[in-house]
Amino acid sequence: MALALRRHLRDHVTWGDAELLFPNVTGTGLLYPFYWYGRVRRPALAAAGVDYFKPHSLRHFYAASLLSQGVAVPEVSAWLGHSSVSFTER
């Protein structure tokens, strides 16, 4: 994923004061949900052969990957912005 983001930043500029990574189709502003889901997300899922996927699942995958690599729970908890380590452990 980091490689894909580096390539995107190399090939496309960010937009606006917020430095958006993925502006709308004209490159002039925010991505609207109808565009994102219809033109970006659904085609990407179809190409990957995935029927259904919740973006929040990436958070869980990220946390589980860090923990499986031996990153300490308090560190993972801080990176995820959790209010307590016990929340991360649950």
KOLMARSE-81852 format. One record per atom (N, C-alpha, C, CB): residue number from 0; chain; atom name; x, y, z. Coordinates in steps of 0.2 Angstrom, whole numbers, padded with zeros to 4 digits, always signed. Glycine has a CB too. Layout:
BEGIN
R  vexke  vexnu  nuvo     c1     c2     c3
R    NUM      A    CA      X      Y      Z
...
//
This chain:
BEGIN
R  vexke  vexnu  nuvo     c1     c2     c3
R      0      A     N  +0004  -0006  +0000
R      0      A    CA  +0000  +0000  +0000
R      0      A     C  +0004  +0006  +0000
R      0      A    CB  -0005  +0000  +0006
R      1      A     N  +0010  +0006  +0004
R      1      A    CA  +0014  +0012  +0004
R      1      A     C  +0017  +0013  -0003
R      1      A    CB  +0020  +0011  +0009
R      2      A     N  +0019  +0008  -0006
R      2      A    CA  +0022  +0009  -0013
R      2      A     C  +0016  +0012  -0018
R      2      A    CB  +0024  +0002  -0016
R      3      A     N  +0010  +0010  -0017
R      3      A    CA  +0005  +0013  -0021
R      3      A     C  +0004  +0020  -0020
R      3      A    CB  -0002  +0009  -0020
R      4      A     N  +0004  +0022  -0014
R      4      A    CA  +0004  +0029  -0012
R      4      A     C  +0009  +0033  -0014
R      4      A    CB  +0003  +0030  -0004
R      5      A     N  +0015  +0030  -0014
R      5      A    CA  +0021  +0034  -0016
R      5      A     C  +0021  +0035  -0024
R      5      A    CB  +0028  +0030  -0015
R      6      A     N  +0018  +0030  -0027
R      6      A    CA  +0017  +0031  -0035
R      6      A     C  +0012  +0036  -0036
R      6      A    CB  +0015  +0024  -0038
R      7      A     N  +0007  +0036  -0032
R      7      A    CA  +0001  +0041  -0033
R      7      A     C  +0004  +0048  -0032
R      7      A    CB  -0005  +0039  -0029
R      8      A     N  +0008  +0049  -0027
R      8      A    CA  +0011  +0056  -0026
R      8      A     C  +0016  +0058  -0031
R      8      A    CB  +0014  +0056  -0019
R      9      A     N  +0019  +0053  -0034
R      9      A    CA  +0024  +0054  -0039
R      9      A     C  +0020  +0056  -0045
R      9      A    CB  +0029  +0048  -0040
R     10      A     N  +0015  +0053  -0047
R     10      A    CA  +0011  +0054  -0053
R     10      A     C  +0006  +0059  -0053
R     10      A    CB  +0008  +0048  -0055
R     11      A     N  +0004  +0061  -0047
R     11      A    CA  -0002  +0066  -0046
R     11      A     C  +0000  +0071  -0041
R     11      A    CB  -0009  +0063  -0045
R     12      A     N  -0002  +0077  -0042
R     12      A    CA  -0001  +0082  -0036
R     12      A     C  -0006  +0082  -0031
R     12      A    CB  +0000  +0089  -0039
R     13      A     N  -0005  +0084  -0025
R     13      A    CA  -0011  +0085  -0020
R     13      A     C  -0015  +0091  -0022
R     13      A    CB  -0008  +0085  -0013
R     14      A     N  -0021  +0092  -0019
R     14      A    CA  -0025  +0097  -0021
R     14      A     C  -0027  +0101  -0015
R     14      A    CB  -0031  +0095  -0024
R     15      A     N  -0026  +0108  -0015
R     15      A    CA  -0029  +0113  -0010
R     15      A     C  -0024  +0113  -0004
R     15      A    CB  -0035  +0111  -0009
R     16      A     N  -0027  +0117  +0000
R     16      A    CA  -0023  +0118  +0007
R     16      A     C  -0023  +0112  +0011
R     16      A    CB  -0027  +0124  +0011
R     17      A     N  -0028  +0108  +0010
R     17      A    CA  -0029  +0101  +0014
R     17      A     C  -0024  +0096  +0011
R     17      A    CB  -0036  +0099  +0014
R     18      A     N  -0021  +0097  +0005
R     18      A    CA  -0017  +0093  +0001
R     18      A     C  -0020  +0086  +0000
R     18      A    CB  -0010  +0092  +0005
R     19      A     N  -0026  +0086  -0003
R     19      A    CA  -0030  +0080  -0004
R     19      A     C  -0026  +0075  -0009
R     19      A    CB  -0037  +0082  -0007
R     20      A     N  -0026  +0069  -0007
R     20      A    CA  -0023  +0064  -0011
R     20      A     C  -0027  +0062  -0017
R     20      A    CB  -0022  +0058  -0007
R     21      A     N  -0034  +0062  -0017
R     21      A    CA  -0039  +0060  -0022
R     21      A     C  -0044  +0065  -0023
R     21      A    CB  -0042  +0053  -0020
R     22      A     N  -0043  +0071  -0027
R     22      A    CA  -0048  +0076  -0028
R     22      A     C  -0053  +0073  -0033
R     22      A    CB  -0045  +0082  -0031
R     23      A     N  -0058  +0077  -0034
R     23      A    CA  -0063  +0074  -0039
R     23      A     C  -0060  +0073  -0046
R     23      A    CB  -0069  +0079  -0039
R     24      A     N  -0064  +0071  -0051
R     24      A    CA  -0062  +0069  -0058
R     24      A     C  -0059  +0075  -0061
R     24      A    CB  -0068  +0067  -0061
R     25      A     N  -0061  +0081  -0060
R     25      A    CA  -0058  +0087  -0063
R     25      A     C  -0052  +0090  -0059
R     25      A    CB  -0063  +0093  -0063
R     26      A     N  -0050  +0087  -0054
R     26      A    CA  -0045  +0089  -0050
R     26      A     C  -0045  +0095  -0046
R     26      A    CB  -0039  +0089  -0054
R     27      A     N  -0052  +0097  -0045
R     27      A    CA  -0053  +0104  -0042
R     27      A     C  -0056  +0103  -0035
R     27      A    CB  -0057  +0108  -0046
R     28      A     N  -0057  +0098  -0032
R     28      A    CA  -0060  +0097  -0025
R     28      A     C  -0061  +0091  -0023
R     28      A    CB  -0067  +0101  -0026
R     29      A     N  -0066  +0090  -0018
R     29      A    CA  -0067  +0084  -0014
R     29      A     C  -0070  +0079  -0019
R     29      A    CB  -0072  +0085  -0008
R     30      A     N  -0069  +0072  -0017
R     30      A    CA  -0073  +0067  -0020
R     30      A     C  -0079  +0066  -0017
R     30      A    CB  -0069  +0060  -0020
R     31      A     N  -0084  +0066  -0021
R     31      A    CA  -0091  +0065  -0018
R     31      A     C  -0093  +0058  -0018
R     31      A    CB  -0096  +0069  -0023
R     32      A     N  -0097  +0056  -0013
R     32      A    CA  -0098  +0049  -0012
R     32      A     C  -0101  +0045  -0019
R     32      A    CB  -0104  +0048  -0007
R     33      A     N  -0105  +0048  -0022
R     33      A    CA  -0108  +0045  -0028
R     33      A     C  -0102  +0043  -0033
R     33      A    CB  -0113  +0049  -0032
R     34      A     N  -0097  +0048  -0034
R     34      A    CA  -0091  +0047  -0038
R     34      A     C  -0087  +0042  -0035
R     34      A    CB  -0088  +0053  -0039
R     35      A     N  -0085  +0042  -0029
R     35      A    CA  -0080  +0038  -0026
R     35      A     C  -0083  +0030  -0026
R     35      A    CB  -0079  +0040  -0018
R     36      A     N  -0089  +0029  -0024
R     36      A    CA  -0092  +0022  -0024
R     36      A     C  -0093  +0020  -0031
R     36      A    CB  -0098  +0022  -0020
R     37      A     N  -0096  +0024  -0035
R     37      A    CA  -0097  +0021  -0042
R     37      A     C  -0091  +0021  -0047
R     37      A    CB  -0102  +0026  -0045
R     38      A     N  -0087  +0026  -0046
R     38      A    CA  -0081  +0026  -0051
R     38      A     C  -0075  +0023  -0049
R     38      A    CB  -0080  +0033  -0053
R     39      A     N  -0074  +0023  -0042
R     39      A    CA  -0067  +0021  -0039
R     39      A     C  -0068  +0014  -0035
R     39      A    CB  -0064  +0026  -0035
R     40      A     N  -0072  +0014  -0030
R     40      A    CA  -0072  +0009  -0025
R     40      A     C  -0075  +0002  -0029
R     40      A    CB  -0076  +0011  -0019
R     41      A     N  -0081  +0003  -0031
R     41      A    CA  -0084  -0003  -0034
R     41      A     C  -0080  -0006  -0040
R     41      A    CB  -0091  -0001  -0037
R     42      A     N  -0077  -0002  -0045
R     42      A    CA  -0073  -0005  -0050
R     42      A     C  -0067  -0009  -0047
R     42      A    CB  -0071  +0000  -0055
R     43      A     N  -0064  -0006  -0042
R     43      A    CA  -0058  -0009  -0038
R     43      A     C  -0060  -0015  -0035
R     43      A    CB  -0055  -0004  -0033
R     44      A     N  -0065  -0015  -0031
R     44      A    CA  -0068  -0022  -0028
R     44      A     C  -0069  -0027  -0033
R     44      A    CB  -0074  -0020  -0024
R     45      A     N  -0072  -0025  -0039
R     45      A    CA  -0074  -0030  -0044
R     45      A     C  -0068  -0033  -0047
R     45      A    CB  -0078  -0027  -0050
R     46      A     N  -0063  -0028  -0049
R     46      A    CA  -0056  -0030  -0051
R     46      A     C  -0053  -0035  -0047
R     46      A    CB  -0052  -0024  -0053
R     47      A     N  -0054  -0034  -0040
R     47      A    CA  -0050  -0039  -0035
R     47      A     C  -0054  -0045  -0034
R     47      A    CB  -0049  -0035  -0029
R     48      A     N  -0060  -0045  -0037
R     48      A    CA  -0065  -0051  -0036
R     48      A     C  -0068  -0051  -0029
R     48      A    CB  -0061  -0057  -0037
R     49      A     N  -0069  -0045  -0026
R     49      A    CA  -0071  -0045  -0019
R     49      A     C  -0079  -0042  -0020
R     49      A    CB  -0067  -0040  -0014
R     50      A     N  -0083  -0046  -0017
R     50      A    CA  -0090  -0044  -0017
R     50      A     C  -0092  -0038  -0012
R     50      A    CB  -0095  -0049  -0016
R     51      A     N  -0089  -0038  -0006
R     51      A    CA  -0091  -0034  -0001
R     51      A     C  -0085  -0032  +0003
R     51      A    CB  -0097  -0036  +0003
R     52      A     N  -0084  -0026  +0005
R     52      A    CA  -0079  -0024  +0009
R     52      A     C  -0080  -0018  +0013
R     52      A    CB  -0072  -0024  +0005
R     53      A     N  -0079  -0017  +0019
R     53      A    CA  -0080  -0011  +0023
R     53      A     C  -0073  -0008  +0024
R     53      A    CB  -0083  -0013  +0030
R     54      A     N  -0072  -0002  +0023
R     54      A    CA  -0066  +0002  +0023
R     54      A     C  -0063  +0001  +0031
R     54      A    CB  -0066  +0009  +0022
R     55      A     N  -0068  +0001  +0035
R     55      A    CA  -0065  +0000  +0042
R     55      A     C  -0061  -0006  +0044
R     55      A    CB  -0071  +0001  +0047
R     56      A     N  -0063  -0011  +0039
R     56      A    CA  -0059  -0017  +0040
R     56      A     C  -0051  -0016  +0039
R     56      A    CB  -0061  -0022  +0035
R     57      A     N  -0049  -0011  +0035
R     57      A    CA  -0042  -0010  +0035
R     57      A     C  -0039  -0008  +0041
R     57      A    CB  -0041  -0004  +0030
R     58      A     N  -0043  -0004  +0046
R     58      A    CA  -0040  -0003  +0052
R     58      A     C  -0039  -0009  +0056
R     58      A    CB  -0045  +0002  +0056
R     59      A     N  -0043  -0014  +0056
R     59      A    CA  -0042  -0020  +0060
R     59      A     C  -0037  -0024  +0057
R     59      A    CB  -0049  -0024  +0059
R     60      A     N  -0036  -0024  +0050
R     60      A    CA  -0030  -0027  +0047
R     60      A     C  -0024  -0024  +0049
R     60      A    CB  -0031  -0027  +0039
R     61      A     N  -0024  -0018  +0049
R     61      A    CA  -0018  -0014  +0051
R     61      A     C  -0016  -0015  +0058
R     61      A    CB  -0019  -0006  +0050
R     62      A     N  -0020  -0015  +0062
R     62      A    CA  -0019  -0017  +0069
R     62      A     C  -0017  -0024  +0070
R     62      A    CB  -0025  -0015  +0074
R     63      A     N  -0020  -0028  +0067
R     63      A    CA  -0018  -0035  +0068
R     63      A     C  -0011  -0037  +0065
R     63      A    CB  -0023  -0040  +0065
R     64      A     N  -0010  -0033  +0059
R     64      A    CA  -0003  -0034  +0056
R     64      A     C  +0002  -0032  +0061
R     64      A    CB  -0003  -0031  +0050
R     65      A     N  +0001  -0026  +0064
R     65      A    CA  +0006  -0023  +0068
R     65      A     C  +0007  -0028  +0074
R     65      A    CB  +0004  -0016  +0071
R     66      A     N  +0002  -0030  +0077
R     66      A    CA  +0002  -0034  +0083
R     66      A     C  +0006  -0041  +0082
R     66      A    CB  -0005  -0035  +0086
R     67      A     N  +0004  -0044  +0076
R     67      A    CA  +0008  -0050  +0074
R     67      A     C  +0015  -0049  +0072
R     67      A    CB  +0004  -0053  +0068
R     68      A     N  +0017  -0043  +0071
R     68      A    CA  +0024  -0042  +0070
R     68      A     C  +0028  -0040  +0076
R     68      A    CB  +0025  -0036  +0065
R     69      A     N  +0024  -0040  +0082
R     69      A    CA  +0027  -0039  +0088
R     69      A     C  +0027  -0031  +0091
R     69      A    CB  +0034  -0041  +0088
R     70      A     N  +0023  -0027  +0087
R     70      A    CA  +0023  -0020  +0090
R     70      A     C  +0019  -0020  +0096
R     70      A    CB  +0019  -0015  +0084
R     71      A     N  +0021  -0017  +0101
R     71      A    CA  +0018  -0017  +0108
R     71      A     C  +0011  -0014  +0107
R     71      A    CB  +0022  -0013  +0113
R     72      A     N  +0006  -0017  +0111
R     72      A    CA  -0001  -0015  +0111
R     72      A     C  -0002  -0007  +0113
R     72      A    CB  -0005  -0019  +0116
R     73      A     N  +0002  -0004  +0118
R     73      A    CA  +0001  +0003  +0119
R     73      A     C  +0003  +0007  +0113
R     73      A    CB  +0005  +0005  +0125
R     74      A     N  +0008  +0005  +0109
R     74      A    CA  +0010  +0009  +0103
R     74      A     C  +0005  +0008  +0098
R     74      A    CB  +0017  +0006  +0101
R     75      A     N  +0002  +0002  +0097
R     75      A    CA  -0003  +0001  +0092
R     75      A     C  -0009  +0006  +0094
R     75      A    CB  -0005  -0006  +0091
R     76      A     N  -0011  +0005  +0100
R     76      A    CA  -0017  +0009  +0103
R     76      A     C  -0016  +0017  +0102
R     76      A    CB  -0017  +0008  +0111
R     77      A     N  -0010  +0019  +0103
R     77      A    CA  -0009  +0026  +0101
R     77      A     C  -0009  +0028  +0094
R     77      A    CB  -0002  +0028  +0104
R     78      A     N  -0007  +0024  +0090
R     78      A    CA  -0007  +0025  +0082
R     78      A     C  -0014  +0025  +0080
R     78      A    CB  -0003  +0019  +0079
R     79      A     N  -0018  +0021  +0083
R     79      A    CA  -0025  +0020  +0081
R     79      A     C  -0030  +0026  +0084
R     79      A    CB  -0028  +0013  +0083
R     80      A     N  -0027  +0029  +0089
R     80      A    CA  -0030  +0035  +0092
R     80      A     C  -0035  +0032  +0097
R     80      A    CB  -0034  +0039  +0087
R     81      A     N  -0034  +0026  +0100
R     81      A    CA  -0039  +0024  +0105
R     81      A     C  -0038  +0027  +0111
R     81      A    CB  -0038  +0016  +0106
R     82      A     N  -0044  +0027  +0115
R     82      A    CA  -0043  +0031  +0122
R     82      A     C  -0040  +0027  +0127
R     82      A    CB  -0050  +0033  +0124
R     83      A     N  -0039  +0020  +0126
R     83      A    CA  -0036  +0016  +0131
R     83      A     C  -0033  +0010  +0128
R     83      A    CB  -0041  +0014  +0137
R     84      A     N  -0028  +0007  +0131
R     84      A    CA  -0025  +0001  +0129
R     84      A     C  -0031  -0005  +0129
R     84      A    CB  -0019  -0001  +0133
R     85      A     N  -0035  -0005  +0134
R     85      A    CA  -0040  -0010  +0135
R     85      A     C  -0045  -0010  +0129
R     85      A    CB  -0044  -0009  +0142
R     86      A     N  -0046  -0004  +0126
R     86      A    CA  -0051  -0004  +0120
R     86      A     C  -0047  -0007  +0114
R     86      A    CB  -0052  +0003  +0119
R     87      A     N  -0041  -0006  +0114
R     87      A    CA  -0037  -0010  +0108
R     87      A     C  -0037  -0017  +0109
R     87      A    CB  -0030  -0007  +0108
R     88      A     N  -0036  -0019  +0115
R     88      A    CA  -0035  -0026  +0117
R     88      A     C  -0042  -0030  +0115
R     88      A    CB  -0033  -0028  +0124
R     89      A     N  -0048  -0026  +0117
R     89      A    CA  -0054  -0030  +0115
R     89      A     C  -0055  -0031  +0108
R     89      A    CB  -0060  -0025  +0118
//
